[in-house]
């Protein structure tokens, strides 16, 4: 389930924005944030001494960032026009003075709004892969999906290299020793303050590169899966692997019970679910209805718990099809499945991506109740069974 807080820009819209702003301050801001991963603070403080156009990199205090060719072209033009006016990279076209952080955010918002992109600078920077190899041999990472920095601190992980196997490590706060770091308790946990400490004797970026680690390698955190005697399922990534298990269970149910549905039924499992565009393609011809089997929200203001199937009436993308919601409720009642109907305040589903891609179909969303989404999550065997029963009662 891609949370509403994790907004993603539309790539086509971003391309159009950048095409309109090849060398302007807006173009510099968006390119450096979206393509190079710089924060607003880094953007605002960036100087030309940190821009190595010949070497094709940005020399930041804590890391070296390779420049994309299009970003390098943009900076090269800005350098030719404005280098003599200021040491700072970001200066206003009018007034020719360094920009304030507020001006950086304002210009970015105006450019993004021109294409209806309801995202901020920090949203442009989200990706969970190795973002940079730091000079001290630690790794800076960014999230793919909604896993938060606060929820991975001190967790064991594995860095999956492209060609050289797997390297183990741990996510730690920078300067993680409480006996040393006077600001340990006050430091906000973000992707800029959490780093990967590799379980290898490395002291420099070159040491790390010799292990085969490079920018873009995936970092996999331990799920710590446990199923308690009382039936609770605790693990990272129940959103959305629990639903994959439910769908596989549904397919097994059809086979073992020798049931042939009255209409064609396709099970679509995508590795892009958490990114937000997983349901936007590969929809077979003739499909008139799509049900997203995702996680059900559990929290304050909602009625679902982990032992129920949650039927979503509306989320951040709007209401689900009235007849589908009505049919899912009837199916749950028919099958004796404990259920709740809720409105999710910060949520988006794959089937909404299907609609945005232009498919004309009815849509619905159900899932086993999951607590502590995008953290160390918890559901229950009864919730998974209730979801399976609802599917079995609905799809005939």
C-alpha positions in Angstrom: 0.0 0.0 0.0 1.7 3.2 -1.1 0.9 5.8 1.7 -0.4 9.2 0.8 2.5 10.6 2.6 4.8 9.0 0.1 3.8 11.0 -3.0 5.4 10.2 -6.3 5.7 12.6 -9.2 4.5 11.5 -12.6 7.5 11.0 -14.8 5.9 12.4 -17.9 4.9 15.5 -16.0 8.4 15.9 -14.7 9.8 15.6 -18.2 7.5 18.3 -19.4 8.4 20.6 -16.5 12.1 20.1 -17.1 11.7 20.7 -20.8 10.2 24.1 -20.0 12.9 24.9 -17.6 16.2 23.8 -19.2 18.4 26.3 -17.4 16.2 28.4 -15.0 16.5 28.2 -11.2 13.4 26.0 -11.2 15.1 23.6 -13.6 18.2 23.5 -11.4 16.2 22.9 -8.2 14.1 20.1 -9.6 17.0 18.4 -11.4 19.2 18.4 -8.4 16.4 17.2 -6.1 14.8 14.6 -8.4 17.8 13.3 -10.3 20.6 13.8 -7.8 18.8 13.4 -4.4 19.8 16.7 -2.8 17.8 18.1 0.1 16.6 21.7 0.3 19.4 22.5 2.7 22.0 21.0 0.3 20.4 22.9 -2.6 20.5 26.2 -0.8 24.1 25.8 0.4 25.5 24.4 -2.9 28.5 26.4 -4.2 30.3 26.2 -7.5 33.4 24.9 -5.7 31.4 21.7 -5.0 30.5 21.3 -8.7 33.1 19.3 -10.6 31.8 19.6 -14.2 34.9 18.1 -15.7 34.7 15.1 -13.4 30.9 14.9 -13.6 30.1 15.0 -9.9 29.0 17.0 -6.9 31.4 17.1 -4.0 29.2 17.4 -1.0 30.5 17.4 2.6 29.5 13.8 3.3 29.4 12.2 -0.2 30.2 12.5 -3.9 27.2 12.5 -6.2 27.7 11.4 -9.9 26.0 13.9 -12.2 23.4 12.8 -14.7 24.4 14.2 -18.2 21.2 16.3 -18.4 21.9 17.8 -15.0 25.5 18.5 -15.9 24.3 20.3 -19.1 22.0 22.5 -17.0 24.7 23.4 -14.5 27.2 24.1 -17.2 24.9 26.7 -18.7 24.2 28.2 -15.3 27.9 28.3 -14.6 28.6 30.2 -17.9 25.9 32.8 -17.1 26.2 33.4 -13.4 29.4 32.1 -11.9 31.0 35.5 -11.9 28.1 36.9 -9.9 28.1 34.5 -7.0 29.8 31.5 -5.5 26.3 30.0 -4.8 24.8 27.8 -7.5 21.2 28.9 -6.8 20.7 32.6 -7.5 17.6 34.3 -8.7 17.3 35.4 -12.3 15.9 38.6 -11.0 18.2 40.4 -8.7 21.0 37.9 -9.2 21.2 37.2 -5.5 21.5 33.9 -3.6 18.1 32.3 -3.0 16.6 31.7 0.5 15.3 28.2 1.4 11.8 29.6 1.2 12.4 30.8 -2.3 13.7 27.4 -3.3 10.5 25.7 -2.0 8.3 28.3 -3.6 9.8 28.0 -7.1 9.7 24.2 -6.9 6.1 24.3 -5.9 5.1 26.7 -8.7 6.8 24.5 -11.3 5.3 21.3 -10.0 1.8 22.9 -9.7 2.0 23.8 -13.4 1.6 20.1 -14.2 -0.8 19.3 -11.3 1.9 17.5 -9.3 0.9 17.5 -5.6 4.4 16.7 -4.4 7.1 18.5 -2.5 10.9 18.6 -2.8 11.3 15.8 -0.2 8.9 13.6 -2.2 11.2 13.9 -5.2 14.0 12.3 -3.3 12.4 9.0 -2.2 13.7 5.8 -3.6 15.3 2.1 -0.5 18.5 1.7 -2.5 22.1 2.7 -2.0 22.0 6.4 -2.9 25.6 7.3 -2.2 28.8 5.6 -1.0 30.1 8.0 1.7 33.7 9.0 2.1 34.0 7.1 5.4 32.8 3.8 4.0 29.2 4.1 5.2 26.2 4.0 2.8 23.5 6.6 2.4 20.1 5.1 1.4 16.8 6.2 0.1 13.4 4.3 0.4 11.6 2.4 -2.2 8.0 2.5 -0.9 7.0 3.6 2.5 9.5 2.1 4.9 10.5 4.9 7.3 13.9 5.8 8.7 12.6 5.7 12.3 11.5 2.0 11.8 14.8 0.6 10.5 17.3 2.1 13.0 19.4 -0.7 14.5 18.0 -3.3 12.0 20.2 -5.9 10.3 20.2 -5.7 6.5 21.8 -7.2 3.4 23.2 -5.2 0.5 22.6 -7.1 -2.7 25.3 -6.2 -5.2 24.9 -6.4 -8.9 27.7 -8.9 -9.5 29.5 -9.7 -6.2 27.0 -11.4 -3.9 25.5 -10.1 -0.6 27.2 -7.9 2.0 25.7 -7.7 5.5 25.3 -4.5 7.6 23.2 -2.6 10.0 21.2 0.6 9.8 22.4 3.0 12.5 22.1 6.7 13.4 25.2 8.6 12.3 27.5 8.8 15.4 25.3 6.1 17.1 27.2 5.7 20.4 25.1 7.2 23.2 28.2 7.6 25.3 29.7 9.9 22.6 26.8 11.6 20.9 25.4 14.3 23.1 22.6 14.9 20.6 21.6 11.3 20.2 18.1 11.7 21.7 17.4 15.0 19.9 18.4 14.0 16.4 15.5 13.5 14.0 15.7 10.1 12.3 15.6 10.7 8.5 17.3 9.3 5.5 20.0 11.9 5.9 20.8 10.9 9.5 20.5 7.1 9.2 23.3 5.2 7.4 24.3 1.6 6.7 27.3 0.4 8.6 28.8 -2.5 6.7 30.0 -5.6 8.5 33.3 -5.4 6.6 36.6 -3.6 7.4 36.0 -0.6 5.3 37.2 3.0 6.0 36.7 4.7 2.6 34.5 4.8 -0.5 37.2 2.9 -2.4 37.1 0.1 0.2 33.4 -0.2 -0.3 33.6 -0.2 -4.1 36.2 -3.1 -3.9 33.4 -5.2 -2.3 31.3 -4.7 -5.4 28.9 -2.3 -3.9 27.7 0.6 -6.1 25.0 3.2 -6.2 21.6 1.6 -7.0 22.2 -1.7 -5.1 19.2 -2.8 -3.1 19.2 -3.0 0.7 17.1 -5.7 2.2 16.0 -5.5 5.9 15.3 -8.5 8.0 11.6 -9.1 8.2 11.7 -10.8 11.6 8.6 -12.8 10.9 6.9 -14.5 13.8 3.6 -16.3 14.1 2.4 -16.5 17.7 0.5 -19.3 19.4 -2.5 -17.0 19.5 -2.4 -16.6 15.7 -0.9 -13.1 15.3 1.5 -12.6 12.4 4.3 -10.1 13.1 6.7 -9.1 10.4 8.0 -6.3 8.2 6.4 -6.1 4.7 3.1 -7.8 5.5 2.0 -4.9 3.3 1.8 -6.4 0.8 3.3 -9.9 1.0 0.4 -11.2 3.2 -2.0 -10.4 0.4 0.2 -12.3 -2.1 -0.1 -15.3 0.3 -3.9 -14.9 0.4 -4.1 -14.8 -3.4 -2.0 -17.9 -3.7 -4.3 -19.5 -1.2 -7.3 -18.6 -3.3 -5.7 -20.2 -6.4 -5.0 -23.3 -4.4 -8.6 -23.3 -3.1 -10.0 -23.2 -6.6 -7.7 -26.1 -7.7 -8.2 -28.4 -4.7 -12.0 -27.9 -4.6 -12.2 -28.2 -8.4 -14.0 -24.9 -8.8 -14.3 -23.2 -12.1 -15.4 -19.6 -11.8 -18.2 -18.4 -14.1 -16.0 -15.7 -15.5 -12.3 -15.4 -16.3 -10.3 -14.5 -13.3 -6.7 -13.3 -13.4 -4.3 -13.0 -10.4 -1.9 -10.1 -11.0 1.1 -9.9 -8.7 3.4 -7.0 -9.3 6.8 -6.2 -7.8 5.9 -2.5 -8.3 3.0 -2.4 -5.9 4.8 -0.2 -3.3 6.1 2.2 -5.9 2.6 3.2 -7.0 2.3 2.1 -10.6 2.0 -1.7 -10.3 -1.5 -1.9 -11.6 -1.1 0.4 -14.5 -0.2 -2.2 -17.1 -0.7 -5.8 -18.1 -4.4 -5.8 -17.7 -5.8 -8.5 -20.0 -8.4 -7.6 -22.7 -12.0 -8.0 -21.6 -11.4 -7.3 -17.9 -14.4 -5.2 -16.5 -13.6 -5.4 -12.8 -10.5 -5.3 -10.6 -10.1 -6.0 -6.9 -7.0 -4.8 -5.2 -6.1 -7.3 -2.4 -3.9 -5.1 -0.2 -3.6 -4.4 3.5 -6.5 -3.2 5.6 -5.8 -0.1 7.8 -5.9 -0.5 11.6 -5.7 2.6 13.8 -7.5 5.4 15.5 -10.8 6.4 14.0 -11.1 3.1 12.1 -13.2 0.1 13.0 -11.1 -2.8 11.6 -8.7 -4.9 13.6 -6.2 -7.5 12.7 -8.7 -10.4 12.9 -11.0 -8.9 10.3 -11.1 -8.3 6.5 -11.2 -4.6 5.8 -13.4 -3.4 3.0 -12.4 0.1 1.8 -15.2 2.5 0.9 -12.8 5.4 0.1 -9.1 6.3 0.3 -6.9 9.2 -0.8 -7.8 8.5 -4.4 -11.5 8.8 -3.9 -14.4 6.4 -3.4 -14.4 2.8 -4.6 -17.1 1.5 -6.9 -20.4 1.5 -5.1 -21.7 -1.8 -6.5 -18.3 -3.5 -5.8 -18.2 -2.3 -2.2 -21.8 -3.4 -1.7 -21.0 -6.8 -3.3 -17.9 -7.3 -1.1 -20.0 -6.6 2.1 -22.6 -9.1 1.0 -19.9 -11.7 0.3 -18.3 -11.2 3.7 -21.7 -11.6 5.4 -22.6 -14.7 3.3 -19.3 -16.4 4.1 -19.4 -15.5 7.8 -16.2 -13.5 7.5 -15.7 -10.8 10.2 -15.4 -7.5 8.4 -15.2 -3.7 8.7 -16.0 -1.0 6.2 -13.6 2.0 6.6 -12.3 5.1 5.0 -8.5 5.2 4.8 -7.1 8.8 5.3 -3.6 8.2 3.9 -3.7 5.4 1.3 -3.5 4.6 -2.4 -4.0 1.2 -4.1 -2.8 -0.5 -7.3 -6.3 -0.6 -8.7 -6.4 3.2 -8.7 -3.2 3.1 -10.8 -5.2 1.0 -13.2 -7.9 3.6 -13.5 -5.4 6.4 -13.9 -3.8 4.4 -16.8 -7.1 4.7 -18.6 -8.8 1.3 -18.0 -12.6 1.5 -17.8 -13.5 -0.9 -15.1 -15.2 -1.2 -11.7 -12.8 -1.3 -8.8 -12.7 -2.4 -5.1 -10.2 -2.8 -2.3 -10.0 -5.3 0.5 -7.3 -6.7 2.8 -6.6 -8.3 6.1 -6.3 -5.8 8.9 -2.6 -4.7 9.4 -1.5 -2.6 12.4 1.7 -0.4 12.3 1.8 -0.2 8.5 5.3 0.4 7.0 6.8 -0.4 10.4 7.0 -3.8 12.3 3.5 -4.8 11.2 1.0 -7.1 12.8 -2.0 -9.0 11.4 -3.7 -12.3 12.3 -4.4 -15.6 10.7 -8.2 -15.0 11.2 -7.9 -11.7 9.2 -6.1 -13.5 6.3 -8.8 -16.2 6.4 -11.6 -13.6 6.4 -10.1 -12.0 3.4 -9.9 -15.4 1.6 -13.5 -16.1 2.5 -14.7 -12.8 1.1 -12.8 -13.4 -2.1 -14.3 -16.8 -2.4 -17.8 -15.5 -1.8 -17.5 -12.6 -4.2 -15.8 -14.2 -7.2 -18.1 -16.7 -8.7 
